[in-house]
Amino acid sequence: MGERVLFEQDGHKFVLLEGFGHGEMVPTNQVLIYDGSEGMLLDPGGHKVHYDLMDAISALMPINQLKYLFYSHQDPDIVAAINAWLMLTEADALISNLWLRFVPHFGVDELMISRLKGIPDEGMRFQLGSSELIFVPGHFLHSCGNFQVYDVKSKILFSGDLGASIGPDYVEVTDFDAHVQYMEGFHRRYMPSGHANRQWAAMVRELDIEMIVPQHGAIFTTPELCTRFIDWVDGLPGAAESMAEVYRIPA
């Protein structure tokens, strides 16, 4: 478990919190964006990482300055501990409008429901302290209500499950071609739409991206590696289109 400060300037920090998953859980990355006296935690994770993560954040800033929880989509490795975060902090939770009535199934106390805030399909610009974040649409990558976060000041894109890698023993990608083997299986099954892949690639090429940080696995730390990744996604077939042969009644 560790914290890596990927960007720090004028009171603005972008911190990677990695290695908090263990055992049989899918390993996850969490991100803390901190500006002035306001913090936002991206994809906080499940119950088994909650207390260790709370301790790590408390070492970086006063926990009462954690004002927002961002959830890229509804999966349990992202949302499962939401009630604990709402009970132990004063933060509002931000998630796609599509999931507002599903998230309470994770056990959100009725007194906390008013702190669930919806993000519209088209995304939005968001003020954190004195800095701007952009909630970038990432629908069907892989969830039907899915968002990513672009930090305008650091020029870092938190890409959620897009870019996930399973199995590498390093935190930063250095050789893109060698890294593809750790991404390919996940993306060819979990990203259902080639059309959505291409739409996303065209959209994010309009952003000035220095780094891409996925929710699982290694991160892309240079503009060149980010471009290689975006081009790779642009050429990915969709899982739904490539699995036609399994749509048969089992023998």
C-alpha positions as CSV (number, residue, x, y, z in Angstrom):
1,M,0.0,0.0,0.0
2,G,1.3,3.4,-0.8
3,E,0.7,7.0,-1.9
4,R,2.3,8.6,-5.0
5,V,2.0,12.3,-5.5
6,L,1.6,12.5,-9.3
7,F,1.2,16.3,-9.3
8,E,1.7,19.0,-6.7
9,Q,1.6,22.8,-7.4
10,D,0.1,25.9,-5.7
11,G,-1.8,23.9,-3.2
12,H,-3.2,21.4,-5.7
13,K,-2.4,17.7,-5.4
14,F,-3.2,14.6,-7.5
15,V,-2.4,11.6,-5.4
16,L,-2.5,7.9,-6.5
17,L,-3.4,5.6,-3.7
18,E,-2.5,2.1,-4.9
19,G,-2.1,-1.4,-3.5
20,F,-5.0,-1.3,-1.1
21,G,-6.7,-4.4,-2.6
22,H,-5.5,-7.8,-1.4
23,G,-6.4,-11.5,-1.2
24,E,-9.0,-12.6,-3.8
25,M,-10.2,-9.1,-4.5
26,V,-9.4,-7.4,-7.9
27,P,-6.6,-4.9,-7.1
28,T,-7.8,-1.3,-7.3
29,N,-6.4,2.2,-7.5
30,Q,-8.0,5.1,-5.7
31,V,-7.2,8.8,-6.4
32,L,-7.3,11.8,-4.1
33,I,-7.5,15.2,-5.7
34,Y,-6.9,18.0,-3.1
35,D,-7.1,21.7,-3.7
36,G,-6.7,24.3,-1.0
37,S,-9.0,22.9,1.7
38,E,-11.2,20.6,-0.4
39,G,-10.6,17.0,-1.3
40,M,-12.3,14.5,-3.7
41,L,-11.8,10.8,-3.5
42,L,-12.3,8.9,-6.8
43,D,-13.7,5.4,-6.8
44,P,-13.4,4.8,-3.0
45,G,-13.7,1.0,-3.2
46,G,-15.2,-1.7,-1.0
47,H,-15.4,-2.5,2.7
48,K,-12.0,-4.3,3.0
49,V,-10.0,-1.3,1.8
50,H,-12.1,1.4,3.5
51,Y,-10.3,1.7,6.9
52,D,-6.8,1.5,5.4
53,L,-7.7,4.1,2.9
54,M,-9.3,6.3,5.5
55,D,-6.0,6.2,7.5
56,A,-4.0,7.0,4.3
57,I,-6.1,10.0,3.5
58,S,-6.0,11.3,7.1
59,A,-2.2,11.4,6.8
60,L,-2.5,13.6,3.7
61,M,-5.2,16.1,4.9
62,P,-7.8,16.6,7.6
63,I,-10.6,14.1,6.9
64,N,-13.2,16.8,7.4
65,Q,-11.8,18.4,4.2
66,L,-12.9,15.4,2.2
67,K,-15.9,17.1,0.6
68,Y,-16.7,14.8,-2.4
69,L,-16.7,11.1,-3.3
70,F,-16.7,10.4,-7.0
71,Y,-18.0,7.1,-8.4
72,S,-17.3,6.3,-12.0
73,H,-20.0,3.7,-12.1
74,Q,-21.9,1.2,-9.9
75,D,-19.6,-1.8,-9.5
76,P,-19.0,-3.1,-5.9
77,D,-15.2,-2.6,-6.1
78,I,-16.1,1.1,-6.4
79,V,-19.3,1.6,-4.4
80,A,-19.6,-1.2,-1.8
81,A,-18.4,0.9,1.1
82,I,-20.4,4.0,0.3
83,N,-22.4,4.1,3.5
84,A,-19.3,3.9,5.6
85,W,-17.8,6.9,3.8
86,L,-21.0,8.9,4.1
87,M,-21.3,8.1,7.8
88,L,-17.7,8.9,8.7
89,T,-17.2,12.0,6.5
90,E,-19.3,15.0,5.5
91,A,-18.7,14.3,1.8
92,D,-21.4,14.3,-1.0
93,A,-21.3,11.3,-3.3
94,L,-21.4,11.9,-7.1
95,I,-22.5,9.3,-9.6
96,S,-24.4,8.9,-12.8
97,N,-28.1,9.8,-12.6
98,L,-28.7,6.2,-13.8
99,W,-27.5,4.7,-10.6
100,L,-29.0,7.0,-8.0
101,R,-31.8,4.5,-7.2
102,F,-29.5,1.4,-7.4
103,V,-26.8,2.6,-5.0
104,P,-29.1,2.5,-1.9
105,H,-29.0,-1.3,-2.3
106,F,-25.5,-1.2,-0.9
107,G,-27.1,-0.2,2.4
108,V,-27.1,3.6,2.3
109,D,-28.7,4.8,5.5
110,E,-31.9,6.8,4.7
111,L,-30.4,9.8,6.5
112,M,-27.6,9.8,4.0
113,I,-29.7,9.6,0.8
114,S,-29.8,13.3,0.3
115,R,-26.0,13.4,-0.1
116,L,-26.2,11.2,-3.3
117,K,-25.8,13.7,-6.2
118,G,-26.5,12.8,-9.9
119,I,-24.3,13.5,-12.9
120,P,-26.2,14.1,-16.1
121,D,-25.4,12.0,-19.2
122,E,-23.4,14.8,-20.9
123,G,-21.1,15.1,-17.9
124,M,-20.3,18.4,-16.3
125,R,-17.6,20.9,-15.1
126,F,-17.0,20.9,-11.4
127,Q,-15.2,23.3,-9.1
128,L,-12.9,21.8,-6.5
129,G,-11.4,24.5,-4.4
130,S,-10.0,27.0,-6.9
131,S,-9.5,24.3,-9.6
132,E,-11.7,22.9,-12.3
133,L,-12.5,19.2,-12.9
134,I,-14.4,17.8,-15.9
135,F,-16.6,14.8,-15.5
136,V,-16.1,13.2,-18.9
137,P,-18.7,10.8,-20.4
138,G,-17.4,7.3,-20.7
139,H,-20.7,5.5,-21.2
140,F,-20.5,1.8,-22.1
141,L,-16.8,1.8,-21.1
142,H,-18.0,-0.5,-19.5
143,S,-21.1,0.7,-17.6
144,C,-24.1,2.2,-19.3
145,G,-23.7,5.1,-16.9
146,N,-20.0,5.8,-16.7
147,F,-17.8,8.8,-16.1
148,Q,-14.1,9.7,-16.0
149,V,-12.4,12.7,-14.3
150,Y,-10.1,15.1,-16.1
151,D,-8.1,17.4,-13.8
152,V,-7.6,20.6,-15.7
153,K,-4.7,21.8,-13.6
154,S,-2.6,18.6,-13.5
155,K,-3.7,17.5,-17.0
156,I,-4.3,14.0,-15.6
157,L,-7.3,11.8,-16.7
158,F,-8.7,9.3,-14.3
159,S,-10.1,6.8,-16.7
160,G,-11.9,4.3,-14.4
161,D,-12.0,0.8,-15.8
162,L,-10.8,1.9,-19.2
163,G,-7.1,1.2,-19.3
164,A,-7.4,-1.4,-16.6
165,S,-4.6,-4.0,-16.5
166,I,-4.6,-7.2,-14.6
167,G,-1.3,-8.8,-13.4
168,P,1.6,-6.4,-14.1
169,D,4.1,-6.2,-11.2
170,Y,4.8,-2.5,-11.9
171,V,2.9,0.7,-11.2
172,E,4.0,2.8,-14.2
173,V,4.0,1.6,-17.8
174,T,7.3,2.0,-19.6
175,D,6.9,-0.3,-22.6
176,F,3.4,0.0,-24.2
177,D,3.7,-2.9,-26.5
178,A,4.8,-5.2,-23.6
179,H,1.9,-3.9,-21.5
180,V,-0.9,-4.7,-23.9
181,Q,-0.9,-8.3,-22.8
182,Y,-2.2,-7.2,-19.3
183,M,-5.0,-5.1,-20.8
184,E,-6.2,-7.1,-23.7
185,G,-8.3,-9.8,-22.1
186,F,-10.1,-7.4,-19.8
187,H,-10.9,-4.9,-22.5
188,R,-12.0,-7.5,-25.1
189,R,-14.6,-8.8,-22.6
190,Y,-15.6,-5.8,-20.5
191,M,-15.8,-3.1,-23.1
192,P,-18.9,-4.0,-25.1
193,S,-19.0,-1.4,-27.9
194,G,-16.4,-0.7,-30.6
195,H,-18.5,2.4,-31.5
196,A,-18.2,3.7,-27.9
197,N,-14.4,3.0,-28.0
198,R,-14.1,5.1,-31.1
199,Q,-16.3,7.9,-29.8
200,W,-14.3,8.1,-26.6
201,A,-11.0,8.2,-28.4
202,A,-12.2,11.1,-30.6
203,M,-13.5,13.0,-27.6
204,V,-10.4,12.7,-25.3
205,R,-8.0,13.7,-28.2
206,E,-9.5,17.2,-27.6
207,L,-8.0,17.2,-24.1
208,D,-4.4,18.1,-23.2
209,I,-3.5,14.9,-21.3
210,E,-0.2,14.4,-19.5
211,M,-1.1,11.1,-17.7
212,I,-3.9,8.5,-17.7
213,V,-4.7,6.8,-14.4
214,P,-7.0,3.7,-14.6
215,Q,-8.8,2.2,-11.6
216,H,-6.9,-1.1,-11.9
217,G,-3.3,-1.7,-12.6
218,A,-0.5,0.4,-14.1
219,I,-0.7,4.1,-15.1
220,F,0.4,5.9,-18.2
221,T,2.8,8.7,-17.1
222,T,3.8,10.5,-20.4
223,P,1.8,12.1,-23.2
224,E,3.4,9.7,-25.7
225,L,2.1,6.7,-23.7
226,C,-1.3,8.3,-23.3
227,T,-1.5,8.8,-27.1
228,R,-0.5,5.1,-27.7
229,F,-3.3,4.0,-25.3
230,I,-5.9,6.3,-26.9
231,D,-5.0,4.9,-30.4
232,W,-5.2,1.4,-29.0
233,V,-8.7,1.9,-27.7
234,D,-9.7,3.5,-31.0
235,G,-8.9,0.2,-32.7
236,L,-10.6,-2.1,-30.2
237,P,-13.5,-4.2,-31.3
238,G,-16.5,-4.3,-29.0
239,A,-17.0,-7.4,-26.8
240,A,-20.7,-7.7,-27.9
241,E,-19.8,-7.8,-31.5
242,S,-16.9,-10.2,-31.1
243,M,-18.8,-12.8,-29.0
244,A,-21.5,-13.7,-31.5
245,E,-20.5,-17.4,-31.4
246,V,-21.5,-17.8,-27.8
247,Y,-25.1,-16.7,-28.4
248,R,-26.4,-20.3,-28.8
249,I,-28.6,-22.4,-26.6
250,P,-26.2,-24.7,-24.6
251,A,-26.2,-28.3,-25.8
